[in-house]
């Protein structure tokens, strides 16, 4: 993956995780808007943010979302 500074300078958005939010919650509107498979969006978020296999998120965590 690219360094976070490089990602931030890209056409990326930052998403701040809310209490109780899951990767599925974050990925669903992106997948719908882009016409992509939700699993592909979840994979991209996981890889771009170096998340573990469980995709555990913490409230206040910042995720880089690339379209």
N, C-alpha and C positions, 0 to 999 in steps of 0.2 A: 504494500500500500504506500501511497504518497505521504510525505510528512503532513501533519495537520495544517501547518502554515500554507503549504502549497494547495491543499484542499480548500482552505478558507478563501484563498485568492481566486479560486476557480469559480464556476457558476453554481457553487454549492450554497445550501441554506443550512443554518444551524437550528436544530430543534432541541429545546430544553424539555427533558423528561418530566412529566407530572406524576404525582402520587398515583400508583395503581396502573399506570400506563404500560402497555406491552408493545413489543415489536410489531405485533399484528395490528394494534390500534394505530401505530404510526405509519405503517406501510400501506394499509387499506386505502386511504384517500389518494396516496401517491399512485398506487397501482391502478386505481379507477381512473384517475385523471390522465395517466400516461398510456392506458390500455395495455398494461403489462401484467404478467402473472405475479400474484402477491408473493409467492415464494422467491421469485427472482429479486424483487424489491427488498425483501427481508435479507436475502443473501448479500446484496449490495451494501445494505446498511451495516450488516455484521462485519463484512470485510473492511469497509471504509473506516470503521471505528474500532477495529481490532477487538471485537466482543468475543467472549468465549462461546462454546457450543450451546450453552443454555440461553444465551442472549439475555442474561440478567441485567436489568436496568435499575438505576437508583434515581430517586427524585432529585432534580437539579442537574443531573448529568447532561452534558451537551453532546449531541450527536451531529455529525456532518451528514447531510442528505444531499446526494448528487443525483441529478436527473439525466 
